C-alpha cells in the first residue's frame, strides 16, 4: 500500500489502523473523485451555462429540496429511490463545495485574500471533527454508553471546539423551518434541565395552552390569537417529543397520509359526478369516501 493510501486509513489511539483502506474504500474513493470531476467540468467554460451561473446562495433551495426528497425516500423504505435521492444530495453538496473551492483558488492565485475554502479541507475537517467527537472510539475514553454520546458531543463542541456562546440556543440556525427550530430549541433546553419531567406534565401544559387559544379566539384580537396559537403549537411539539416521537417526521407522515386520502376522495367524487366541483357533493359524501379510504388501510 502506498503512502497516499496509508494516510487515508483511520487510526486509533495506539496508531494502528482502525479500518483498512480496502477494495471497497478504493471503489468509493474512485466514485467520489468522478463526482468531483463532473462538478468541475459542469462549472468550467466548456460546461453547462446554468451550472456555471449558480452560486452557493442560489443553491440553498436545491440543497433543502434534495434533503427532503432523500428523507422521503428513506421514509418510504425504498432502497433504490433512496440511492437516487442521496446521490442527488451528494452532487448538490459537491457542486456547492466546488464553488467555494473556486473562490479559494482564485484568491490564492491572485495572491490576495482567500475567500471560500479548499474542497479537501471540508472533507478533512469533518473527518477530524468526527474523530475528536468520538474519543470513546479513537482515544482513551472507554465505557461510553449510547445514550450519553450526544451529551459528550455537546461538551466537546463547547469546551474543545470553542463553540460555547452566550445562549445554548444560538447554535440553532436562524433559517431552520419553524417546526424544526422548535424541536431543536426544546432539545437543547432539555439538556440544560429546562423541561417538563414527563409526558403527562407536557400534556397538561398543551391543554392549558389550548384553553388560552379558545379564550383568545373570543377577543377579536388577531395578534393575541396568533401568539396563543404559537404557544399551543410549541407545547404540542414538546409533548410529542416527550413521547419519544420526532415531530418533523410525524407531521410529514400525516401530510403524506392526508395527500393519499384526499386524492382518493377527489378521484371518487369525479367518478360520481364527472365535471362537477367536488364541493357540490357536500362534506357528508366526501367524509364517507374518506372513511372508505381509511378502512382500506390508506
N, C-alpha and C positions, 0 to 999 in steps of 0.2 A: 504494500500500500504506500503511495507517495505521500510527501509531506502535506500536500493540499487536502487529501482525504483524511489523513491522520488528524489534522487540525479541525476537521468537521465533526469528529467524534465528540459526544458529550462525556465529560469527565466527572467522576465522583470526587469526594473529598480526599481520597487517597491517590488521586491522579491516574486511576485505572479507567479504562474505557467502560462507561456505564452501558452504552449501547454501541455496537459496532456499526461502521459505515458499510452496510451490506448491499446486495444487489437491489433490494427494494429502495434503499436510500438513493442509490445511483439513478434508478428509474424516475423517482420523484424529483430529484435534482435536475435531471435532464428535461422533464416535462415543464418544471417551473422556469428553467432557463429559456425554453422555447416560448413560453407565455411572455416572459420579459422582453425577448427579442421581437415578438409580434407587436407588443405595445410600442416599442421604439420605432418599428417600421411604420406603424399607423400614424405616429406623430411626426414622421420625417417629411421632407419636402416631396418625396415620391409617394407618400402615403395618402391617407384619407383627409380631405378638406375639413370634414366635420370633426373628426378626432383631433385634428391639429388646432382647431379653434377653441377647443374646450379648455377650461381652467379648473383648478381644484374647487373653486366656489361653484362653478356651473355644474360640477359633477356631484354635488351634495345630494340632489334629489335622486339621482340614479343609484347612489350608494344606499340610501334609505329604501328605495323601491326594491332593489335586488335583495337587500337583507330580509325584508318582509316576505318576498317571494320564496326565499330559501327556507324561512321559518314555516311558511305554509306547506311547502313540500315535505318538510320533516314531520310536521303535524299529521299530514296525510299518511305517513308511513310508507311513502313511495320512494324506494331507493334510487330508481333511475331518474325520477323527477328531481330528487334531492341532488343527485350528481350534477344534473344540468344547471340547477339554480346556484349551487355552491360554486360551480365553475364560472358562472356569470359574475358572482360576487368576487371571486378571486381576480377575475380580469379587471373589473372596475377598480378594485383596490390597487392592482398593479399599474393601471393606467394613471391613477392619481399620484402614486408614488413616483412614476416616471416623470410627471410634470414637475414635481418638487426637485427631482434629480436634475432635470434640465436647468432649472433656476440655479441650482448649486454649481453645476458645471460651468454655466455662463459666467457666474461671479468669479469662480476660480480662474477661468481663462482670462478674464479681464483684469485680474489682479486686484479686484476691489472687494466690496462686501459680499460674502457668500450667503445669498438668500437660499431658501429651501434647505434640502439635506440630501446626502448621498443615499441612493436606494438601498445599498447594502447596509448602511448604518441603521435603517429602520428595522431590518431583519436581525442584525447583530444586537441592537438594543433590546428587542423583545426577548431574544434568547437569554441575554444577561439578566433581564428582569425576572424571567421565569425561574432561572437557576437561583437568583437571590431570594425569591419569594417561596422557594421550596427547600429550606435548609434541612428539613426532615428527610429529604431525598438526596441532596447533593452535599450536605455539610454534616455537622456533628449533632444537630438536633434529632433526638430519637423519641419514639413512643408517642408521636403526634397522632391524635385521632381525627377522623374525617370532619367531625362537627367543629373542631377547634381551628381548622385550617383557615376559614375566612377571617377569623379574628387575628390570626398570625399574619395574614396578608396586610390587614389594616395597620397593624403595629409596624410592620416593615415599611409600608408606604409613608407613615408619619415620622418614624424615628430614624430610618436608614435612608430613605429616598428624599427626605426633606419636604414632604407634601403636606405637612401639618399646616392648617390655615386657622383663621380666627373662628370659623364655624365649620363643623364637620359636613354641613350641607353644601358648602361651597364647591365641593368636588363633583357635584351632580351637574352635568351640562345644562346650561340655560335653555338650549334648543330642544331638549327632550320633549316628546309629546306629553301633555299634562298627566295622563294616566301613568305612564312610566315614571315620570318625575315624582308623582305622589308615592309610588311604590318605593322608589329609591330613598326619598326623604324619610319615610317611615322606617325602613330597614336600618338606615344609618342612625336615626334617633334611638331605635330599639337597642342598638349595640352600646349606646351610652346609658341604657337603663330607663329611657323615657318611652314607656309603652305600657299598655294595659297588661295585667298579669295573666289574663287568659281570654279565650274567645268569648265567653259569656259577658265579660266586662265590656269588650269591644262591641258586642251586640247591643248591650244596654245603651252605650253611647250612640250607636247608629239610630236606635229607636228614639232617643232623646232629640237627635238632630232632625229626624223625620217629623217629630212633633213641632219643632221650630219652623220647619218648612210649611207645614199646614197653617200655622199661625200667621206667618209672613204672607201667605197667599191671600189672606183676607184683608191685608192692609192697603193694597193697591200701590205699593212702593216696589217698583221693578228692581231697583238697585239692591234693596234689602233682600228681596226674594232670591235674586241671583246669588247673593252672598250665602244665604242659608242653604240653597241647593248645593253650592260648592262644598259647604261644611258636611252636608249629608253624604255626598259622593265620596269625600275624603274619608269619612268614618266608615263607609261601606267598603272601601278599599282596604282599610285597616282590618276590618272584621274578616274579610276574605283571606288576607294574609295570615291572620291568627289561626285560620283553619288549615293552613299549610298549602293553600292553593295560590298559584300565580295569577293575579287579577288580569294581566295583559293577555295571557293565553286563554283564560276562562272567557273573557269578553270576546276574543277573536273566535273562539269556538261557538259562542252564542250568535255572533254575526253570521258565521257560516251556516248554522242551523236555520236562522231566520231566512237567509237567502234561499236555501233549498226549499223550505216550506212555502215561502211567498211565491217562488217560481212555480211551484206545484199549484197553488191556489189560482194564480193568474192563468196558467195553462188550462185548468179545469173550467174557469169562468169563460174563457174564449171558446172552449168546446161547447159549453152550454148555451151561450148567447154570442155566436160569431158576429164580429163587427161592432159590438156594443161595449161601452165603457164598463169595466168590471164593477165600478162603484154602483151602477144601476141595479145590480143584483142584491145589494144590501149586505150589511155586516153579518146577519144571521147565516146566509148562504155561504159567505166566504169563511166564516168560522167553522162551518160544517166541513168544508174542504180542508181546512187547516187540521182539524181533528182527524180527518181521514188520512192525511199525510203522516200525522204523528203516530197513528195506530199502525201504519205500515212500517214504522221503525225509522223514519227520517226525522 
